[in-house]
């Protein structure tokens, strides 16, 4: 669910462009505010990528082959598993191809998130009156302690609104914000037993 407060992975393994020929990977720590751009910059430096080729390198999930958007938070994709560390690869990819793949990934992630938010909204909207207070209390408490809230509800792909899939991403972003607004509206209308001002103050910061 959108309220799942799952701990982030503590470190990540990054394979270099020569990983197929026995190259030694590197490990980097992951913090709550670590984004892929930081890992990309550190990986480019670690693997000694020539400066004139930097724009052609991207971080790719080793298992799924998904190209990570540099501005995305690592904790949103990789969660803590004891003695198991996520693995990504620094790959040489044509920038046009990489940007299309990142747009496709952004679209899919927004669609998945929107489905989760809609499920939450409908669960609240159609709950029996006798259980609404406890569900609102649970949701409020989860939002208050969730590291990705309100960040994920406010994130937008502004830099991707032009070019391939631009109109589709802009529409998806608008729908994403609309369903989040519906959840916040339902939450505020059905708040009976506790003040919710601190939650909304957090959204404005």
Secondary structure, DSSP 4 states (H G I P E B T S, - for coil): -TT--PPBPSEEEEE-TTGGGTPPPEEEE--TT-BHHHHHHHHHHHTT--GGGGGGEEEEETTT-PBPPTTSBGGGT-B-BTTB-EEEEEEE--HHHHHHHHHHHHHHHHHHHHHHHHHHHHHHHTS-HHHHHHHHHHHHHHHHH-TTTTHHHH---GGGSSSTTHHHHHHHHHHHHHHHHHHHHHHHHT--SS--HHHHHHHT-
